[in-house]
Amino acid sequence: MKMKKADLFVAIYVLTAFIMFIVTLPNWLLDVFLAINIGIAFAIMFGTMFVKEVLDFSFFPTILLFTTLFRIALNVSSTKLILGTGDPGNVVTTFGEFVGGGDLVIGIIIFIILILIQFLVINKGSERVAEVTARFTLDAMPGKQMAIDADLNTGAITDEEAKRRREKIQEESNFFGSMDGAVKYVKGDAVAGLIITAINIIGGMVMGMTRQGMDLNAALDKYVILTIGDGLVSQIPSLLISLSTGILVTKGSKEGDFGTSLVNQLFGIPKVMYIVGATMIFLGFTTPLNTILFVGLGVVFVIIGRNIQASIETAGIESEVDMAEMAAEEIRQPENVNSLLQVDPIELEFGYGIIPLADVSQGGDLLDRVVMIRRQMALELGTVVPIIRLRDNIQLNPNQYIIKVKGIQVSEGEILFDHYMAMNPGYVEEEITGIPTFEPSFHLPAIWITEGQRERAESMGYTVVDPPSIIATHLTEIIRQHIAELLTRQDVQSLVNNLKETNPSLIEELIPKLLGIGEVQKVLQNLLREGISIRDLLSILETLADYAVTTRDTDILTEYVRQSLKRAISSKYFPAGETTSVVTLDPKIEQEIMGCVKQTETGAYLNLDPNRSKAIMTSVGKEVQKLENLGKNPIIITSPIVRMYFKRLTEDYYRDLIVVSYNEIETNVELQSVGMVTA
């Protein structure tokens, strides 16, 4: 594999450091490496200043390690030259003579000051900030994860956005955790610099006096100046990188231009500039301080404040003009109608009297209940419910709400604020006073009662429900009824993509070789239409892959899938350890139905005489009534081949009728037939 130029540069950079530990460099080459070291230090500092996000410098801990290693290697090489030849090159000599002004005492003082600034101020502060930031970042991870889950459940973000945010949280945690340890490199580098400097001074004096015949003052003057130069030339880049570390770990803004943000925050408030200017002018006139200097600076601050205030006023006017212009332009644009063409999958509109239930600031929890509805549907049916739009509508009655599916109203209800709905479960004989009404989800008789009657109604055996629960239950039932039509091809594609991560061979075999996404969608819609969960998508697609080689009829494929899901169907309709009362279908009727099935290119349909259909439905009604009188679910058992046609025949008459074939029932289920559909 061809090595990239950047990889080659990093490899050479690290390898050079190790070579310098072993080989004595000529002084001209040491000058080159020292200059490179200073340049890299400046690049790191300005990079940390102007980086938009701290994660854009995610390799900073590794950079710290490499630069520290390179800098220590330079110290070793310069020490060899100082002690060996007394000529470490132009850069070290210049720093020792020029920075200290050729004065030994001044050079020592400047060197000590730089060490103190780096070690006690910048390093210490950066180390503490890195520790605290790492701890708080790790502590905040669970809360951030919950916030992402909440946004995902409400539909505010997509699965891809949620995944990206989770990855970013993990990257932040790893980065600040690494920074907590990487700061120790900088601290250790400062300590190593002090030790190396002391060794150079002592060793240089010994070498000068023993090897070169110098007296004490001459050896001290030469080698201390060179040692200070060596210390300065390594500590100044170290100071720059320490400063870079502090900038990076204290960077408050996640995004933004560092310089602009800093100047705006420091000099962006006119009132502050006026006060500072007045204070400086006051000090200039009333104290022995230089009047011209302080009054001049005070006037500068006042002028800056006036210019900032004028800029703010101008920006405000421009903003108003721009907003007005944008609004006018939006109206003038013919494309403006495109936003009106979008239809929300599910909408809940309510009158102004219900707003407190949806307003979090007023204690309303309707939004939280909507989130729970989406979670409940995902667990119960295995599909993601689209975003549920909540909006107020002043055209409705104050206490009225309506539910729309794809822009069309499908149901409505009305509540009484500060009241509770009490429903008789069937065995409570004592009546309670209140306002008669009907429960909107199942249209059961109910009574509106006040807060004071709630405890008494519950003690009598009534089921008491608060208004938010009424709306949430109603919305849940509407979603459950229409979930099949809400499942889009894109939803199916997302479900398939999730499964593909763990079962790529299955998806490659099935889609699109055997079935298209649209055909898989129809099978899943058929299941959802009868309340069968598609959560076990793996079993569903495995079955489709088995039978799609022989037929692409989605209705027949649905029956095969239902049979493969018989454990789930049995547990849903036939409780374990109980004998379930059911109704069977007369074999003669089954033969008659199958004889009326017509096959076409678009699928099969039932061509049954209307009079016969009516007679069969009359018999179904009588048998279903028997089950309802027993308090049982209306379940009819048929043979596998006729199940789907009989379900189609009955679904317009008996929406809640459950039709199950014998092949969809576990062998350990106990059934009791209480009747037979005949006609």
LINSUL-V610101 format. One record per run of one state. SS is the DSSP state (hx for helix, st for strand, lp for the rest). FROM is the first residue (numbers start at 1). LEN is the number of residues. If there is no record, write none. Layout:
SS;FROM;LEN  SS;FROM;LEN
//
This chain:
lp;1;4  hx;5;18  lp;23;4  hx;27;24  lp;51;3  hx;54;4  lp;58;2  hx;60;25  lp;85;5  hx;90;10  lp;100;4  hx;104;51  lp;155;4  hx;159;52  lp;211;5  hx;216;34  lp;250;8  hx;258;10  lp;268;2  hx;270;17  lp;287;4  hx;291;42  lp;333;1  hx;334;8  lp;342;4  st;346;5  lp;351;1  hx;352;7  lp;359;1  hx;360;3  lp;363;3  hx;366;16  lp;382;6  st;388;5  lp;393;7  st;400;6  lp;406;2  st;408;7  lp;415;4  st;419;5  lp;424;11  st;435;4  lp;439;6  st;445;6  hx;451;10  lp;461;2  st;463;4  hx;467;20  lp;487;2  hx;489;12  lp;501;3  hx;504;7  lp;511;6  hx;517;13  lp;530;7  hx;537;11  lp;548;6  hx;554;11  lp;565;1  hx;566;8  lp;574;5  st;579;7  lp;586;1  hx;587;9  lp;596;1  st;597;4  lp;601;2  st;603;4  lp;607;3  hx;610;20  lp;630;5  st;635;4  lp;639;1  hx;640;12  lp;652;6  st;658;4  hx;662;3  lp;665;5  st;670;8  lp;678;2
//
